[in-house]
Amino acid sequence: MPLLGQAAMLLNFDIVPEAVAEHDDWHTHEHLPERLSIPGFLRGTRWGATSAGPAYCVLYEVEQLATLASEAYLARLNNPSPWTQKMMPHYRGMSRGLCRVIRSCGLGMGHYALQLRFKLVQESEASLLQWLGDELMPVLCMRPGLGSIHLLQGGLTATMTSEQRIRGADAGVDWALLATGYQESAVNSLAQGELAGAALEQRGASQVIATSYRSAYTLTRQETGAG
C-alpha cells in the first residue's frame, strides 16, 4: 500500500502570519528531522492549503498506532527544544488525529491532495466503509491525474503534553480521507464529484469539510540517518 505504516498522525492548523516564514524554516530544518528520528516514524509530509480551510496539513506515517503513544514520542513532546518552545504559541486551531490506516489504495504520493474530514453515525459506518473503501477508492486512485487515496480513523486520544500546554489543547480527528495525485484539477474535482460532501452525507457522514493542498516538503526516516 502507498502509506508506509499501519497508522498515521494527521495535523491541521494555522500559523499567525508574522511567524509563517520562521515556522516553515523550523519545521523543515528541526521539527521534521526530530520527529522522524523517533522509533516507528517513517515519513513526514507538510502540505500548504490552496483553498479555504486550515493553512497547513501535516501527515506522519508510522509503523503502528502504538508508536503514537510510545515513551520515545511522549518524551519528545514533553521536552521541546528552545526553538519549538518559541514556535508553539504561534499555532492556531490545531487538530491532531492519532489514526489507524483503514484503507490505502494506489501507489506513491502525489503533490496535490484533497483532504476530507468528517464524522460517521455508528449505524452507517459499515455501509459507508464498504462503499468508500471497497468500491470507490480502488477505482478512483487509477483515474488519470490521481495516484493514491487513504482513509484514516482516529484511534487514540492525544495525551496532554508540554507542547500542547504551550499552544493550547488539540482537537481530535474522527475520520479523514486524503486523495493525492499529479494533476491539481483532477484531485480538486473529486470534491464536486464522487467525494462531494453531499455524496458522503447520503451514505451517513456528517460535518464534511474539504480542503485542497499542495505538497511543500517531505522527509523520510532513512534521510535523517536514524536507520
C-alpha positions as CSV (number, residue, x, y, z in Angstrom):
1,M,0.0,0.0,0.0
2,P,1.2,3.6,-0.6
3,L,1.3,4.6,3.0
4,L,4.4,3.3,4.8
5,G,2.9,2.1,8.0
6,Q,-0.3,0.8,9.7
7,A,-1.1,4.2,11.4
8,A,-0.7,7.9,10.7
9,M,-0.8,11.2,12.6
10,L,-2.8,13.9,10.8
11,L,-2.4,17.5,11.8
12,N,-4.2,20.6,10.6
13,F,-3.5,24.1,11.8
14,D,-2.9,27.8,11.1
15,I,0.1,29.9,11.9
16,V,-0.1,33.6,12.7
17,P,1.0,35.5,9.5
18,E,4.1,37.1,11.0
19,A,5.5,33.7,12.1
20,V,4.9,31.8,8.8
21,A,8.4,32.2,7.4
22,E,10.2,31.1,10.6
23,H,7.7,28.3,11.2
24,D,8.5,26.8,7.8
25,D,12.2,27.1,8.4
26,W,11.9,25.5,11.8
27,H,9.5,22.8,10.6
28,T,11.8,21.9,7.7
29,H,15.2,22.0,9.4
30,E,14.5,21.0,13.0
31,H,11.0,19.7,13.6
32,L,10.6,17.1,10.8
33,P,14.1,15.6,11.3
34,E,13.4,15.5,15.1
35,R,10.1,13.7,14.6
36,L,11.5,11.3,12.0
37,S,14.3,10.3,14.4
38,I,11.7,8.8,16.8
39,P,11.4,5.0,16.5
40,G,8.5,4.0,14.4
41,F,8.1,7.3,12.5
42,L,8.6,6.6,8.8
43,R,7.8,9.6,6.7
44,G,6.5,13.1,7.2
45,T,4.9,15.5,4.7
46,R,3.9,19.1,5.1
47,W,1.2,20.5,2.8
48,G,0.0,24.1,2.2
49,A,-3.6,24.9,1.5
50,T,-4.7,26.1,-1.9
51,S,-8.4,26.5,-0.9
52,A,-10.3,27.7,2.2
53,G,-9.5,25.7,5.3
54,P,-6.6,25.2,7.7
55,A,-3.4,26.6,6.1
56,Y,-1.3,23.5,7.0
57,C,-1.8,19.8,6.8
58,V,1.0,17.5,8.1
59,L,0.9,13.8,7.7
60,Y,3.3,11.5,9.6
61,E,3.2,7.8,8.6
62,V,4.2,5.5,11.4
63,E,4.7,1.8,11.9
64,Q,1.7,1.2,14.2
65,L,-0.8,3.1,16.3
66,A,1.2,2.3,19.5
67,T,4.1,4.4,18.0
68,L,1.9,7.5,18.7
69,A,1.7,6.6,22.4
70,S,5.3,5.4,22.9
71,E,7.6,6.6,25.6
72,A,10.0,7.9,23.0
73,Y,7.4,10.1,21.3
74,L,5.9,11.4,24.6
75,A,9.3,12.2,25.9
76,R,10.0,14.4,22.9
77,L,6.6,16.1,23.3
78,N,7.4,16.8,27.0
79,N,10.9,18.1,26.3
80,P,10.5,20.6,23.5
81,S,13.6,22.3,22.1
82,P,14.1,26.1,22.7
83,W,13.1,26.7,19.0
84,T,10.0,24.5,19.4
85,Q,9.0,26.4,22.6
86,K,9.4,29.7,20.6
87,M,7.1,28.4,17.7
88,M,4.3,26.7,19.7
89,P,2.5,30.0,20.7
90,H,2.1,30.9,17.0
91,Y,-0.2,27.9,16.3
92,R,-3.9,28.4,15.9
93,G,-6.8,25.8,15.7
94,M,-4.6,22.7,16.0
95,S,-6.3,19.4,15.3
96,R,-4.2,16.2,15.8
97,G,-5.5,12.8,14.8
98,L,-3.8,9.7,16.0
99,C,-5.2,7.4,13.4
100,R,-5.5,3.9,12.1
101,V,-5.0,3.4,8.4
102,I,-8.3,1.8,7.4
103,R,-7.6,1.6,3.7
104,S,-4.8,2.8,1.4
105,C,-5.1,2.4,-2.3
106,G,-2.9,3.1,-5.3
107,L,0.9,3.8,-5.5
108,G,3.0,6.7,-4.2
109,M,2.0,10.1,-3.0
110,G,1.1,12.9,-5.4
111,H,2.0,16.6,-4.9
112,Y,-1.7,17.7,-4.9
113,A,-4.1,16.5,-2.3
114,L,-7.8,16.8,-1.3
115,Q,-8.4,16.3,2.4
116,L,-11.9,15.4,3.7
117,R,-12.7,15.5,7.4
118,F,-16.0,14.0,8.6
119,K,-17.9,12.2,11.3
120,L,-19.9,9.0,11.0
121,V,-23.0,7.8,12.8
122,Q,-22.4,4.2,14.1
123,E,-25.2,2.6,12.2
124,S,-23.9,3.9,8.9
125,E,-20.3,3.0,9.4
126,A,-20.2,-0.4,7.8
127,S,-22.1,0.5,4.7
128,L,-20.1,3.7,4.1
129,L,-16.8,2.0,4.6
130,Q,-17.8,-0.8,2.2
131,W,-18.8,1.7,-0.5
132,L,-15.9,4.1,0.1
133,G,-13.1,1.6,0.8
134,D,-14.1,-1.4,-1.3
135,E,-15.9,0.1,-4.2
136,L,-14.9,3.7,-4.8
137,M,-11.3,4.2,-3.6
138,P,-9.7,1.4,-5.7
139,V,-11.3,2.8,-8.8
140,L,-10.6,6.5,-8.2
141,C,-6.9,6.0,-7.5
142,M,-6.5,4.6,-11.0
143,R,-8.1,7.7,-12.7
144,P,-5.9,9.9,-14.8
145,G,-4.4,12.7,-12.7
146,L,-4.8,10.7,-9.4
147,G,-2.5,8.3,-7.7
148,S,-3.4,7.2,-4.2
149,I,-6.2,7.6,-1.7
150,H,-6.0,7.0,2.1
151,L,-8.8,6.5,4.7
152,L,-7.9,7.2,8.3
153,Q,-9.9,6.8,11.5
154,G,-9.0,8.4,14.8
155,G,-7.8,5.6,17.1
156,L,-6.3,7.3,20.2
157,T,-6.9,10.4,22.3
158,A,-3.8,12.6,22.4
159,T,-2.2,12.8,25.9
160,M,-1.7,16.4,27.3
161,T,2.0,17.2,27.0
162,S,4.3,20.2,27.4
163,E,4.0,21.2,23.7
164,Q,0.2,21.2,24.0
165,R,0.2,23.3,27.1
166,I,2.2,26.0,25.3
167,R,0.0,26.1,22.2
168,G,-3.4,25.1,23.7
169,A,-5.2,21.8,23.7
170,D,-5.5,20.0,20.4
171,A,-8.8,18.9,18.8
172,G,-9.1,15.3,17.7
173,V,-10.0,13.7,14.3
174,D,-12.8,11.3,13.8
175,W,-12.4,10.3,10.1
176,A,-10.3,11.7,7.3
177,L,-9.7,10.9,3.7
178,L,-6.7,12.1,1.7
179,A,-6.7,11.7,-2.1
180,T,-3.5,12.6,-3.9
181,G,-2.4,12.9,-7.5
182,Y,-0.2,14.7,-10.0
183,Q,-2.9,16.8,-11.6
184,E,-4.4,19.5,-9.4
185,S,-7.6,19.8,-11.3
186,A,-8.2,16.1,-11.2
187,V,-7.7,16.0,-7.5
188,N,-9.8,19.0,-6.7
189,S,-12.7,17.8,-9.0
190,L,-13.3,15.0,-6.5
191,A,-14.8,17.5,-4.1
192,Q,-17.5,18.3,-6.6
193,G,-17.9,14.7,-7.9
194,E,-17.7,11.3,-6.2
195,L,-16.3,12.7,-2.9
196,A,-18.6,15.7,-2.6
197,G,-19.9,16.4,0.8
198,A,-23.5,15.6,-0.3
199,A,-22.4,12.2,-1.6
200,L,-20.8,11.3,1.7
201,E,-23.8,12.7,3.7
202,Q,-26.2,10.4,1.7
203,R,-24.1,7.5,3.0
204,G,-24.2,8.6,6.6
205,A,-21.4,11.0,7.0
206,S,-21.8,14.4,8.7
207,Q,-19.8,17.7,9.2
208,V,-17.9,17.1,6.0
209,I,-15.0,19.6,5.5
210,A,-13.0,19.6,2.3
211,T,-9.6,21.4,1.8
212,S,-7.2,21.3,-1.1
213,Y,-3.4,21.2,-0.5
214,R,-0.1,21.3,-2.3
215,S,2.9,19.4,-1.0
216,A,5.6,21.7,0.4
217,Y,8.1,19.3,2.0
218,T,8.7,15.6,2.6
219,L,11.2,13.7,4.7
220,T,11.7,10.0,5.4
221,R,13.3,8.3,8.4
222,Q,16.2,7.0,6.2
223,E,17.1,10.5,5.2
224,T,17.6,11.5,8.8
225,G,20.2,8.8,9.3
226,A,18.1,7.2,12.0
227,G,18.1,3.9,10.1
